[in-house]
Amino acid sequence: MIKAILHALVLMTILAPAHGTERAKNVILFIGDGMGPTVLTATRLQFLGPGGQLEVDKFPHLAKVRTYSLNDYVTDSAAGATAMASGMKVNNGVIGPWKHRKGNPEKPVLGTTILELASKAGLATGLVTTVESFHATPAAFYARNKSRKQYGEIVNSMFKSSADVILGGGDRYIQNFEKYSQEKTDFTITRGGFQARDCINKKIVGVYSPASFPFIIDRPKGHMDLPRMTDMALKCLLAKKKKGVFLMVEAGRIDQALHARNIPAALHETKELDQTIKNTLVLLKRTGHLKNTLILVTADHDTGGLAINGPVGTPKSLLRKENGKYTSIKTRHYSGKGPDFRVLRLSTDRPDMKLEEIPFTTHTGTDVNLYGMGPGSDKVKGTVENTEIFTIMKNSLGL
């Protein structure tokens, strides 16, 4: 009798979810490309005030994420996204979970991604982005390439991927695929909106911009946006009624705005991501899926090193619109002496050059935030490697 009880206890231990992780049926990963912690703070201050709350501020779990790549303490989007997608650190510029095997570069070490694992386990899977759907971040979930710049090969990998729906920009390359590629694909290409019923038995690639989406502050009225794409993708995946859902949603233009030193555009793009998260929570609650969905929000890295400088007195916002354009308001040094300078500045601006002469800012090596809610989100705590995001998603789905 005692032996039988002990045997049963051993089985229970073996079959229990890893590390006591509560199981999720669905996982949604939101990535703000380049969205360092200060970008979120500035977005909150600009649109909601010091005491306001972004949607992510309401999440119950928070961690800091180390973002370094395999070969550098400052990562790029390819290596950063690959770490989250697969749990494998790779060199900057590498797409997907593979790296050269020591002594035998012809046989690289290959890993798998959370999207591929989820698809194999019978989940409906999708990717949404405001940049090209074959750009570094989404590509890390389905492709394996030595260089993120191998767009032709990455597009071919996209159309052979196990994803059910992929929405974003990059129509110039998609048109080339349609015209010249000999690759067979199960995907239907659309350049318009669609209903959930339209994709129950289809795999869809939605293309809504020649390259990346225009910045929100410059976007033409009626242009496709992140909230609408996310709504279409999630409804599509839920309608398939598979074992669950994995969806990655990227606000890719935050990074590109900060690279271009366009802080106002970056804050508006971040605000759109936060609104997308809010809309998604409403949809999940309405459809009865909120309680069984793990939701994670993070960034692949920080871009530009945004700083919020003071004193600022009592301004109503951090930005001012002048002659139709947004600019950062100015403040003075605490001493009250010296020239005025902008409240919002990027630390990677070179001090030895005039701002208008600086074409591009760089990424930084700062830790980024990870927010979590839902089954398995209790593992979002402390300071973790970016590879741990893959582990959290994998364990929560029981893969």
Secondary structure, 3 states (H helix, E strand, C coil): CHHHHHHHHHHHHHHCCHHHCCCCCEEEEEEECCCCHHHHHHHHHHHHCCCCCCCHHHCCEEEEEECCCCCCCCCCHHHHHHHHHHCCCCCCCCECCEEEECCEEEEEEECCCHHHHHHHCCCEEEEEEEEECCCHHHHCCCCCECCCCCHHHHHHHHHCCCCCEEEEECHHHHHHHHHHCCCCCCEEEECCCCCHHHHCCCEEEEECCCCCCCCHHHCCCCCCCHHHHHHHHHHHHHHCCCCCEEEEEEECHHHHHHHCCCHHHHHHHHHHHHHHHHHHHHHHHHCCCCCCEEEEEECCCEECCEEECCCCCCCCCCEEEECCEEEECEECCCCCCCCCEECEEECCCCCCCCHHHCCCCCEECCCEEEEEECCCHHHCCCEEECHHHHHHHHHHHCC
